[in-house]
């Protein structure tokens, strides 16, 4: 699996699936989600809003939505927005959930036969709670422990904003080693149990 870090808009890159950061109980109206609304993926974004109107999703959850007649086959809604950040313990939980969401997105992509996955720097925008440096550490540490996929060949992480944001993310991607998410298998299995019970997969 090749990991590319590039500067640009997620929606501008050719992909089989895009990862879209979301709230647990409502639709994000900014960032990647807003840009997807302005593309032919509008219906797949609206599906997320309809789903969370019925019940909230857990943080770290990856909700796949197939698209119809779109340039991309799948949107993977990643629940990472709106987590509290009041204490050091909260910051650690956010870091952990971004790891989990990254891992879950790749596993979801693998399950649906995705070859090229494009995702943003999770939890870094106006509605996020992380720096680009820490988002990179969380995402790259999760990607490092993903099982070797058969389908997913390329994961592209697109950094939309300034050169400074891009440089911080690249720097963070080189400093992930001490944050290997050993807990992730247990947490991910718990999430899969939740998905099975709720009938989401």
Number of C-alpha atoms within 10 A of each C-alpha: 16 9 14 12 19 17 16 16 18 25 21 9 16 14 21 19 27 28 29 28 29 33 24 22 19 18 21 20 14 15 20 21 21 15 16 21 16 10 12 15 24 16 17 22 23 14 15 23 17 12 16 15 12 9 12 13 21 17 23 26 27 31 22 23 19 17 19 13 9 14 14 17 18 23 26 28 25 29 27 30 25 18 19 13 15 8 9 9 11 13 16 12 16 26 23 22 24 30 27 29 28 28 28 25 26 24 18 17 26 19 13 17 14 22 18 21 26 26 27 25 29 30 26 22 19 10 18 21 21 21 18 25 22 24 26 28 26 31 25 23 24 25 21 14 14 16 11 12 15 12 15 21 15 16 20 20 24 21 24 18 12 11 11 10 18 21 15 17 24 18 16 20 21 13 17 20 13 8 15 17 19 11 10 20 14 10 15 18 11 12 19 17 12 16 17 11 10 11 8 11 11
